[in-house]
Amino acid sequence: MALERVWKGLLVVAAVALAAAMVVQLGVVATPWSEDRAAVRVLDDGGEPTAVVDVEIADTLADRYTGLSDHDSLADGEGMLFVHGSEDERTYVMRGMDFGIDIVFIGADREITTIHSAPEPGSDEDGEDQEYTGEGRWVLEVPIGYADENGIDVGDKVEIETGDD
């Protein structure tokens, strides 16, 4: 009986440790920002702004899961900034989206690592199969074509300004 309790206790400890490792690996642990909005400035090689985006902050697991799927559209110069606890390879999908977006992955050093142009899902698609992968700590979503129109390129640096700054 005592041995059985020891094994059950070890199983509980192992399950908690595994769950904690998965949370850290998925980047779920991020300190929520006290602000709901921020300004993201994209800088060219010379440090000059090429674009300024007014963004909503998605810094919780629920916010990141929902993303822009509950929006009808984005105006030019608007977007969403997804905040993760660490830099990692991430895959974003077009789940429930009604409009196309550019997906910009930003590394922990605030340098753009990848840019994808993601069209809206077709009328018979749910967007789950439209996967876009990149390395990043932050992911910026803006209207489709915005990156090209504003000269945003891989290697550009990004500044993020919140009311916390």
Buried (B, 14 or more C-beta within 10 A) or exposed (E): EEEEEEEEEEEEEEEEEEEEEEEEEBBBEBEEBEEEEBBBBBBBEEEEEBBEBEBBBBBBBEBBEBBBEEBEEBEEBBBBBBBBBBBBEBEBBBBBBBBBBBBBBBBBEBBBBBBBBBEBBEEEEEBEEBEBEBBBBBBBBBBBEBBEEBEBBEEBBBBBEBEEE
